[in-house]
């Protein structure tokens, strides 16, 4: 078992990310997790993750803040306490209206399919 404090894990710039977006890799294969990876994102007010898609699903828990998710179906608002399911191959990005922190769970990289 491992316990980590979020703010003790160094943030990194999200690959392909835009300014104002950082990611903390909380649980990965390096921690012995063979199936899923858990990441914490911080998105500054006015910033967004890139509009993208990939073959794998992910589940998101909005810890704090508010904004909207862009998708092909239009913008959908979110706020702290919300959960989001993004299906594989669904184009999306998170746009922060206030500072946003969210937890994102994805399959471990060796379980993800190129998309």
C-alpha positions in Angstrom: 0.0 0.0 0.0 1.1 3.5 -0.7 -0.2 6.9 0.4 0.9 10.1 -1.3 0.0 13.7 -0.6 -1.0 15.4 -3.9 1.0 18.5 -3.3 4.1 16.5 -2.5 4.1 15.0 -6.1 5.9 17.3 -8.4 3.7 18.7 -11.2 4.8 18.3 -14.8 3.6 19.9 -18.0 1.0 17.7 -19.7 2.4 16.3 -22.9 1.0 18.3 -25.8 -0.5 20.6 -23.1 -1.1 24.2 -23.3 0.1 26.9 -20.9 -1.7 26.9 -17.6 -2.1 23.1 -17.4 -0.1 20.9 -15.1 -0.4 17.2 -14.2 0.7 15.2 -11.2 1.1 11.4 -11.9 -0.2 10.1 -8.6 -0.4 6.4 -9.3 1.2 4.7 -12.3 2.9 1.4 -13.3 6.0 2.7 -11.6 4.0 2.4 -8.3 3.1 -1.2 -9.2 -0.4 -0.4 -10.6 -0.6 -2.6 -13.7 -4.1 -1.6 -14.8 -4.9 2.0 -14.2 -3.1 5.4 -13.9 -4.4 8.2 -11.7 -3.4 11.8 -12.5 -4.4 15.1 -10.9 -4.7 18.1 -13.3 -4.6 21.8 -12.3 -5.9 24.1 -15.0 -5.6 27.9 -14.5 -8.6 30.1 -15.0 -8.9 30.8 -18.8 -6.6 27.9 -19.7 -7.7 24.6 -21.3 -6.4 21.1 -22.0 -5.9 20.5 -25.8 -8.9 19.4 -27.9 -8.0 15.8 -28.6 -9.3 12.2 -28.7 -7.8 8.7 -28.0 -9.1 5.2 -28.1 -9.3 4.7 -24.4 -12.0 5.9 -22.0 -11.3 7.9 -18.9 -13.2 8.8 -15.8 -12.8 12.2 -14.2 -13.7 13.7 -10.8 -13.9 17.5 -10.6 -12.3 18.3 -7.2 -12.8 22.1 -7.4 -13.4 24.9 -9.8 -15.8 25.4 -12.7 -15.7 25.5 -16.5 -17.0 23.5 -19.4 -16.0 20.5 -21.5 -15.9 21.1 -25.3 -17.2 18.1 -27.4 -18.7 17.5 -30.7 -22.1 17.6 -29.0 -21.4 21.1 -27.7 -20.2 22.6 -24.5 -21.2 21.0 -21.2 -20.7 22.9 -17.9 -19.0 21.3 -14.9 -18.2 22.3 -11.3 -16.6 20.8 -8.2 -18.1 17.5 -7.1 -19.1 16.5 -10.7 -18.0 13.3 -12.3 -17.4 12.9 -16.1 -17.1 9.9 -18.3 -15.4 10.3 -21.6 -15.8 7.4 -23.9 -13.0 6.2 -26.2 -12.5 8.2 -29.4 -14.7 11.1 -28.1 -13.1 14.4 -28.9 -12.9 16.7 -25.8 -11.1 19.3 -23.8 -11.6 20.9 -20.4 -11.8 24.7 -20.3 -11.4 26.4 -16.9 -13.5 29.4 -16.0 -12.1 29.4 -12.5 -9.0 27.5 -11.3 -9.9 23.8 -11.7 -8.4 20.7 -10.1 -9.6 17.3 -11.4 -8.6 13.7 -11.0 -8.4 11.6 -14.2 -8.2 7.8 -14.3 -7.1 6.1 -17.5 -5.8 2.6 -18.4 -2.1 2.2 -17.8 -0.1 3.1 -21.0 0.5 -0.6 -21.9 -3.3 -1.1 -21.9 -4.1 2.0 -24.0 -4.6 1.6 -27.7 -3.3 4.2 -30.1 -6.1 6.6 -31.2 
